[in-house]
Amino acid sequence: MQSTNTARRAFIKNSALVAVPLLIGGVSLPAFALTTPPTRARGTTIRNVKNYGAYGDGLHDDTAAIQAAINSLPTTGGIVQIPAGTYLIDVAKKINCRNLMLLQMDPNTILKAKTNGLSRYYIINLSGKSDVEVAGGQLVGDRDTHNYSAVSGTHEWGHGIYAGSGAKRITIRDLRVSKCTGDGVCIGGASSDVVIANIISTNNRRQGLSITNCSNIKVYDSEFSYTQGTAPECGIDIEPDAGYTCTNVLIQNCRLNNNKKYGINIWNRTTNVTITGCTLEYNGSLGMGTVGINGLTVTNNTFRYNSATGVVYNTNTLNGKHNGNMSYSNYTRLGAKTRTPFTQTGWSSKIERDVLLRNGAQVVIGSNNFK
């Protein structure tokens, strides 16, 4: 298999080439990888799924063969390689990773969910595991052929990757995930130390990325786009379930675009979030909206061409800072508004299309640029 750096360069090139057929309404390019994510501990054993009966022809069910290769690793872990090809996955069984391993896919590998009627499924399951990396290739859900009438409900829990049940020291990188009936990636269940780097999560039904009950999450150099199908329909949704919390989240150098609702939604019981160097554009409502967060830094981002306000800080948004951002051409649903570029410290009605504070939100508006 390729070295890490070679695989990352190949990911950038190949993702650009395959972007068109997996998107709705346009071309989306991957973020340029600026951050090298951490390598997790593992042994030196290498397994290739072709040696365990995997076909990769898009016709055979390869779930058992891939799982057999994973299960064959010793307790010290190692690397499981999946060469180029299309591998059908029975998501009722899913691919269950183990501790101390790298699931390494060729850039031209596709793990494709078999058509199903499950309300909840995962293509790759990392729950309860530690020191795991998933890298390369594509995960493709079955949203186009899914049997939504098989069981009642919203079918919003069909995820490409799920990390829950205390998963820790997880890296997800150089990956494209699309067409899931729920989220491209979902992190919850008190998981911690999860790094996502250089992925594209696009054309999923619920979210590109859900960050729920977890801590110490870092998201770099990635795109979350074209989410549409079942609420909340955001690029990234930071939203712990009732009774749980989320803390210490960094989102850096990411693109949040063309989602039906918000680029980023932050909703209740969340502390210490930094959004920096990101572009939030062409979303069907807000670029970003917040409720119930204590400790928020929003700096050096661009908010533009969103259908509603660039960013709205709402109820119980406390200890926030909004500084060094660029905003323009937001609230497009009201039509174009021409103005001369300017820099402003603090808030005034002149920037109400770009930034709003509501219901007592406590956010210091520093010096920001507008045009």
N, C-alpha and C positions, 0 to 999 in steps of 0.2 A: 504494500500500500504506500501512498504518497506520504511525504513528510507533512507536518502540520502547516508550515508556511506555504508549501506548494498547494496543499488542499484548499487553504483559504483563498489564495489567488484564483484557483480554478473555480471556486464557489462564486466569487464576484463576477467572473467572466460568464460562466454558464447560467447564473441566475438572470443576468441581463438578457441572454438569448432566449430563455424560456418564459420570460415575464408575460408576453402578450397573451398566449392562449389561456392562462390561468387567471386573468384579471377580468373585471367587468368595466367596460367603458374606456379603457386606455392602457397605456404602457406605464409601468412603474419600475424604476431602477433601484437596485439595492444601495444601502448606505456604504460609504467607503470605510473599510475597517481601520479604525485608529487605535483600538485597544486590543491588546493580546490577553485573552482570558486565562484564568489559572488552569494548569494541568493538575488533575486529581491523582491521588496515589493509586497504584495498581501494580500487579505482577507483570511478568514478561511473557507469559504464555499467549500464543496467538492461535486463534481458530478462524477458519473460513467456512461460511455457511454452505458453500457448494460441496464441501466434504461431508456434510450432514444431510444431503439430499435436497437442498433448495434448487429450484429450477430458475427462477427469475425471468420467466417467459410471459408473465401476465396472464397465464391460463391456470396454472396449478396453485393450490393453496400452500403457501410456503411457511405458514405459521409454526408448525411443529418442527420443521427443519431448523429455522432460526432459533427457536427456543432450545432445541437440543444442543446447538453450538454454544449458546449461553450457559446452559446447565452443565456442560462438560468442563467449564473452567474450574481450576482448583480453587481452594479457599483463598489463595493469595490473589485471585482475579487475573485480569489480562485484557486482551483485545479480541473482539469479535468483528471480523471483516465481512462486509456485504458488498460484493462486486457490482458493477453496473448491471442494470436490468430492472424489470418491474416485478415486484413480489407481492402477491395477494395475501392480505392479512385478515384472518378471522378475528374481528375485534371483540367477539364474545370471549375469546381466549386471551387476546392481546399479546404483545411482546413484553415480557416481564424481565427487566434488567436485574442484575444482582450487584452486590457491593463490589467495589474495587475493579471497575471495568470501564473500557471505552467501547461503545458501539460505533464503529467507524464505517461510514458509508461512502462509496465512491460518489463524486459529484453527479454522476448520471444514474444513481440508484433511486428508485421510487418504491416506497412502501405504500401500497394502495389498499384502503379499507374495502373489504367486500361489501356489497350492498346488503343492508340489514334493516331491521325495524326497531333496534334498541333505542330506548330513551337516553341511556348512558353508555358510553363506550370510550375506550382509549386505544389508540394505535400503539403507543409506547407507554408503559407504566413504570414510573420511578418511585412509587410510593414506598416509604419505609426504608429506602436504600441510602447508602452513603458512599461518597467518593466514586461518582459516576459521571462520565462524559458521554454525550450523544453528539455526533459531529457528521456533517456532510449530507448530501442527498436531499430527497424530498419526501414529505409525508402528504398524502392526498386522501381526504375523507370522501364520503359517499353522498354529500348533500344533494347532488343532482339526481340521484336514483334512490335515495333513502325512502323507506316505507314509513311515512309519518303517521299513518293510520293504524299501524300494528298494535300500538298501545297508546293510551290517552296521555296527554301532556304536551309540553312545548318542545321536547326532544332537544333541549339546550345543553345537554351534558355530554355530547359526543366530541371529545377532545383529541387533538393530535398527540400531545404529550401531557401527562398529568404527573405532578410531583406533590404527594401528600403524605399523611401519616408519619410526620417527623423526618422526611427526607432531608439530607444535609450534605453539604459539599458537593453540589451538583453543577455541572457546566453543560449548557446547551448552545452549540455554536455552528456557524457555517451551514445553515439549514434553511430549507423552504418548506412551509407548511400551509396547506390551503384546503378549502372545500370541506371543512369539518362542520358537522351539524351544531356544534357548540363553539369552543374556543380552539384557536391554534395551539396555544399553550396555557395551562392552568396550574397555578401554584397555590397550595393551601395546606390545611391539616398540620399547622405548627411546623412547617418546613423552614429551614434556615440555610443561609449561605448558598444561595442559588444565583448563578451568573448566566445571563443570556447575552450572546454576542454575535453580531453579524448574521442575523436571521431575517427572513421575510415571512411574515404571517399575513396572508391575504385571502380575501373572499371566503372568510368563515362566517357562520351565521350569528354567533353571539358576541364574541370578542376576538381581537387578534391575540390579546394576552390578558388573562385575569390574574390579579395578585390579591389573594384573600387573607386567610389567617396564616401569617408567616412573618419572618423578620430577616433583615440583612439581604436584600435583593438588589442586584445590580443588572441593569439592562443597557447595553452599549450597541451603537452602530447598526441599528436594526430598523426595519420598516413594519408598520402595522396599518393595514390599508383595506379598503373596500369591504368592511364588515357590514353585513346586512342580512336580516332574516328573522331574528328574535331578540327582544330587548335584553340588555341596554344598547347593543349595536355600536360599541365604541372601539377605538383602536386599542387602548389600554384602559382597563377598569380596575382601580384599586378599591376593593370593597369587601372587607371582612364580613362574614355572616354575623347575625345578631349574637351578642355575647362573646365575640372574639375580637381580636385586634390585629393591626398590621403596623410594623414599625421599621424604620431605616430602609428606605427605598431610594435608589439613584437611577434616574433615567437620563442618559447622556448620548448626544449625537444621534438621535433617532428621528425618523420621519413618521408622522401620524397624518394620513391623508385619505380623503375620499371615503371616510366612514359615514354611515347613515346618520349617526347622532354626533357624539363628541370625539375629538381626537384622544383626549385623556379625561377620564372621570375619576374623581377621588370622593369617596362616599363613606363618611362616619368611622369613628373609632380607629383613626389612623394618625400616626405621629412620625415626624422627621422624614420628610420627602424632599428630594432635590430634583428639579427638572432643569437641565442645562444643555445648551447647544443644540436644541431640537428645532425642527420645523413642523408646525401644525397648520395644515392648509387644506382647503377644498372639502372640509367636513360639512355634513348636512345640517349641523346645528352649531354648537360652540366649538372653538378650538380646544378649550379646556374649561371644566367646571368643577368646583369644590364645595363640599359640605362636610363639616365635622372633622377637620384636620387641625392638629396642633403642631406647628413647626413645619413651615413650607418655604422653600427657596426656589424662586423661578427667575433664572438669569440667563442672558445671552441666547434667548430663543427668538424665533421668528413666527409670528401669528399673522396669517394672511389668507384672503379669499375664503374665509369661513362663512357659511350661510347666515349665522347669527354672530353674537359678540365674540371677539377673539378669546377673552377669558373672563369668566364671572366667578368672583369669590363670594360665596354665599354663607348661610347660617353656620355659626360655630367654626368658621375658618379663623384660626388664632395664630399669632406669632408668625405672620407671613411676610415675605420680602419679594418684591417684584422690581427687578433692576436690570438695566443693560439690555433690555429686549427691543426688538424691532417689530412694529405692528403697522399694517396698512391693508386697505381694501377688504376689511371685515364687514360683516352684516350685508353681504351681497344681495340678500333677498329684498333689501330696501332700495337697491340700485346703486350706481356708482356715485362716489363723493370725491371730488377733486380738492386737494389741498397742497400747499407748499410744504416740503419736508421740514421738520422741526424736531428739536429735542425739548423735553419737558420733564420737570421734577414735580412729583405730586399728581393729584388727579384734578381734572376739570371736565366740564361737559364736552369740551373739544375732542376728548378721546373716548367718549361713551360707546362708540362702536367697537373699541379695542379692549377696554378694561372697565369693568363695573364692580363695585363693592355693594353688597346687599345685606340687609338684616343684621347689621352690626359686625360684619366681617372686619377683622383687625389685620390689615395688610399694609405695610409701609411701601408706598409707591415711590421708588427712587427715580433716578434719571433714566429715561427710556427714549427711544427714537421712533418717530412716526413719519409717515408720508402718505 
